[in-house]
Every structure is written in C-alpha cells, then in structure tokens.
Amino acid sequence: MKTKIFKYGMMLGIASMMLASCADSLNLGPIDYFGSQNYWQTEAQVDGYIDGLHKNLRDYDWTHQIVFGELRGGIYNNGTGSDGTSLSSLDIVNQNFDADHTGVSKYGDVYGRITNCNLFIERVTPATFLPDAKKNYYLGIAYGLRAFYYFDLYRVYGGAPLRLDAAVVDGQTDPNKLYMAQSKPSEVMAQIKSDLDKSMQFFGDANNLDPYNRGLKVYWSKAATEALMADVYMWNAKVTIGDQKATPADLAVAKQHLLNLTTNYGLKMLDKFSDVFDSKNHKGNSEVIFAIRYTDGEQNNGNWPYYTYSMNTGQLHTKAYQEDGTTWNNDPFGLKTGYVMRYEYTLDLFKTFDKADTRRLATMTPAYLISKTTNKPDSLYGVPCSKNIGEINATGDRVFDGDDIYYRLPWVYLSLAEIANDEGNNADVEKYVNLVRQRAYGTNWSDQYKFTAGDYTTNILTILHEKDKEFVQEGQRWWDLNRMTLTKNGDHLVFCKEGSVKGNLPILNKSTEAYKVLWPLDKTILGNDPTLLQTPGYGAAAQQAEQQW
C-alpha cells in the first residue's frame, strides 16, 4: 500500500497566503494551492493533487468526527475529568450556543477544502493527458468529497453558500464579487444529491476499492460514495431543515445503496470487535468502507486527549484501581508521561454495556475506588477511553496511529435495521441488530442477548443504543439523535428524554431550544461578508425564524 499521501505536504502550495485577504469572508483560499495552469499538465501532477484532497480531509477529521458528530450527543463529561484535569469544548458539550459562543468559526474551515475540489474538477474535466478510466475515477473522488463537505455544512448550518467554482484561484481578487450569501437548504440538498449522482456516474461499474493501488480503504471510492448516499438519503427522508422538507421516498434510495454495500464490495465483519481498530494488524480490514489513515512516523490521530498519565499528580494514578484490582500506577495504557485528558465519556454511557459485551472493555477501561468494607474495587470513578488507542511502537512509545473509520459494515447493518423499522419489517430489524450484537458478545453469545423486535419505539431505541456501544468515538451519536424519531413521524430523539443515555432529560428542550440543532455563525465571518445572515434563532428577536425541526 502506498502511503505517500500522508507525507506529501503539497510541495507546490506556496501561493495560498496571497489569497487570504481577498477571500477572507469564507476562508476560500484552497488549503493547498495549485492554481497555475502550468501545473495541470501531467498524470503525476494529478496524482499528487488527489493525494492533497485526502490530506485536506485528514486535517478536517477531528472537526467532522468529534466536534460535529459526537460532542453534542450527551455522552461527554463536563467540568473536571476523573483525573482532575479541566475538560475541553464545554460550550459545545453543554449546548451553550449563541452569537458569542459558536462552537467553531469560519464554517469549520470547510470552504478551502471545497475550493480544492472545485479546482480539481475544473482542471481535470477537460484534461486530455489522462487515461479515461483514471480520469473518471479521480472525478468520482472529487465529486464525492465535495458532497461530503456540503453534507456536513447542510446538517450543521442548513442553508450555506454554494461555491462551485474556483474563482478565487483563477485570479478573482474583487471581494465584492467573492461575497456569497447562503443558498436555501433545498438548494444545498439538491447540489449534494447532484454531486453524488456525478460521483456514481464517474465511478461507473468499477467496484474495486483501490484500482490504482493508492491506499486500500483510505482513498475515496465508489463504496464510500454509496455509503454517503445512504447517509444523505436516510437523513433527508426523515429530517426537515427550512424549506427542505423531509422526503420519505428517499428511504428506498438509501436502502438500495446499503444493500449494494452488503453485496458488491467483499465486505465482511471481523470475528472480534477488538480487532477492528488494531493499528498493527488490521488496518483497512474487511469491514471498513472508508477510513482516514494514520501511521507511526507520519501523523497520529487526534485521540490522545482521551487518555491521561501523570504519575505524580493524576488522581487516577494515586487513588484508582482497574476492574481486576490492579492500580493505575502501573500505567495500563503505556503512556509514560505527557498526556492530559481533555475529553471523557460519562459513567452513564459505560453503564449501558453488559459485562458479557466484548465492546465494553475494548472501548473503555473503568477506574474504581477501593471499598473500605471489602477492600476491592467498588465505586466506579472514571472511564478513560481505550478504543483506537494505537500501539506501542519499536521504541516502546505509545503512538496513536489507529485509523479513524467513517463507514464500516456494522453501520450498514444498523442503518438497514433503522429503515426496516420505518417499513414495519420486524424480521429485518432483528436480523440486522443481531448480526452486530452477536459479534459484540462473541463467545458469550446466547439467546438471552438476542434481540426480539417490538413496537417502533422499542426498536428505534434498541438501534440507537446498539450504535451507542458499537460506534463510540466514531462520530455518529449527534446525527442519530437528530435523525431518529421516538415514534414514526414523531419527535426527533434529540428532544426526547429517551434519547439520553441517562434517560431523564432530553438533550435539547424542544419548546425553547429547537433552533440549536443548527449552529450559529461567528461574528467575524458575518462581519467580513455582508451578504451572510445569522442562522435562524440566533439573531435579534425581529429576525427570529420558525423552528427548523
């Protein structure tokens, strides 16, 4: 497998800084800049640029996976962690959003990445120096990635500027001509679907996940586009944003792409859940559809803030014990020193795991206090994450080189279960839930753990909590809460106490906080572009829009 995409650094990206002043409104300057017409002359140059598009995606990984996909899901501690450290991103975790607390700024710096996709499409579409098959494959990637970014923007902001050209790269320096107001949510969704259709058309009948030996499962592929299409159409079947009304017919489209994923790409679940994120032996494994690659010596993933080690001051190491009675002083993660835990999952999330579920200790390592009565670990104190922790390398150091997986086969199965629930097909709900659950319980599997489907609410909550245990740290829960409903066509789970892992209060109060499902724009970007409007609900009282959900 080639790994040059993780070292390339876009060597010719020397001109990007000149774009900053003229494109500040949306931060449009491409992150890696190949604007010169002289660049687009050889196949090797195009190969290098496609590497760059994936480097852009990896640099966006934390924002997509954790900030947008998980922090708001009600599964993170706030305040102080179990190791006594101050936790991060608390405004996001606590749903503290207003015009001064926006979570991210400049649209999460997505538009530079989109401009890179636009430039690639503009330059490569008319190119005659590439073999048609390779040209089409690369255009399938570019359209798929652009749809991926716009889908994030759509789910986070609703309406968003639809920048589909590379004008800022092509010499446009007049800021008045670069200003761009938000398009309607319906227009953004239409563009996402159009890009996905083009991606599929360019990929054609080639189901090979890595036809040019660029990197198995870590370069965008037809399978990745099918997974994204299923995600988009399943979302749009159930969620209304502004003028884009939920379209139930989209569920059938989502289902077909999910079924394609089960049959067309040789996907198969691994026998052991703990192997899925094994960075030494199972990268690009058979259940992965698309992942972000991390490698020792190149770049580590962003998961280190979930772990902690401080022998002298850390509370875990001075008074806590593991489940087997050993102390944390033996450094169970092999961290040595230097890491401070900034993110920690709640005890309530950990308590949802059965002890027979192998995902439990493959996901978290519980810390207990010693009972004064029994002198054994008793009171649960903290739950540092042990999932996707990388490996101990040849020098004896912990390296966080596990891949971040965006789509894998269990996601397909549980999505099919969700669709089956909407169809009233309990047999398929059971089939797909139990496919995932049986692997999770492994040798402990027995009829007592088998799911028997019930009514709509029972089924959807089972699917949600199965995903809670299967996809910790994989950026799913916030989207699940906003897509799933407690009853068919009823309230979304983000507004229902049943969507909380604790089950006592909803994540958001529908009567007072419904507007918070979308994120506000920061004042800087609003000040830089006079055509942009604040997200409905965050402006002055006279500018309040109807609730979007």
BELURMO-V182733 format. One line per field, one symbol per residue. ss: DSSP state (~ for helix, > for strand, _ for the rest). A space follows every 50 residues. Layout:
ss = ???
This chain:
ss = ___~~~_________~~~~_______________________~~~~~~~~ ~~~~~~~~~_~~~~~~~~_______>___>_____>___~~~~____>__ >____~~~~_~~~~~~~~~~~~~~~______~~~~~~~~~~~~~~~~~~~ ~~~~~~~_________________~~~~______~~~~~~~~~~~~~~~~ ~~~__________________~~~~~~~~~~~~~~~~~__>__>_____~ ~~~~~~~~~~~~~_________~~~____________>>>>>__>___>_ _~~~~~________~~~~~_>_____>~~~______________>_~~~~ ~_______~~~~~>>>>>>>______>>>>>>>>>_____>>_____>>_ ___>>>>>~~~~~~~~~~~~~~~__~~~~~~~~~~~~~~~~~~~__~~~_ _____~~~~~~~~~~~~~~~______~~~~~~~_>______>~~~_~~~_ _________~~~~~~~~_____~~~~~~____________~~~______
